[in-house]
Amino acid sequence: MTDMERRGRATEAFFGRRKGKALREHQAETLNSLLPAFLIDLSAAPPEPLTSLFPAPVEKLRLEIGFGGGEHLIHRALERPSTGFIGVEPFVNSMQKLLSRIGETGARNIRVYNDDATQLLDWLPDASLDQIDLLYPDPWPKRKHWKRRFVSKTNLDRFHRVLKPGALFCFASDIDTYVNWTLLKCRDHGGFDWLADNAADWLTPYEGWPSTRYEAKARREGRSSAYLTFRKI
């Protein structure tokens, strides 16, 4: 992909920062030494089977878009060693944090991509994933910026293509307008069934859920969270 193509794709779905405060020397060394071993190369065709991305056999594949500090991703990877996890995060500082935790824990069922998630989604084969997690994504709270939200008809089409039949899309947010937005977008798409029979189903955190710093901040500021689960139909 050329620089011009990359810039064009980035305007489609990625609007956030890529860098925060400068990394310390040892942090930069961690990033530079570990990233090549875990980074997915989109210039090569997806391996067949896709599970061969991982050095040890895995039974399922799960994608987390925007993993932030990596708390949830590393927790799930250690909790479920037979699942291969792919994490997308363009923010350099967050990628460094995750790779540090991988180095500390020895988790090897993780692969990462450090650019626009739509690029990875378009690279993935049809019906290749068992689950997609979009947890506390940037809410773009101003109405004029809502078009920047990752949940859109175009990206739901991408989700639907790469998810296996009956696979799950999980969305968590503490922003009411984004929760309602996601419910409406999934309803209108027609390819996803919301798995909720009563309020407890979307107010209760997912099984084994580790609280993240984003969630703790929401609690401190008096906001409750919603945990939506959709099944591909």
Buried (B, 14 or more C-beta within 10 A) or exposed (E): EEEEEEEEBBEBBBBEEBEEEEBEEEBEEBBEEBBEEBBBEBEEEBEEEBBEBBEEEBEBBBBBBBBBBBBBBBBBBBEBEEBBBBBBBBBBBBBBBBBBBBEEEEBBBBBBBBBBBBBBBEBBBEBBBBBBBBBBBBBBEEEEEBEBBBBBEEBBEBBBBBBBEEBBBBBBBBBEBBBEBBBEBBEEBEBBBBEBEEEEEBEEEBEEBBEBEBBEEBEEEEEEBBBBBBBBE
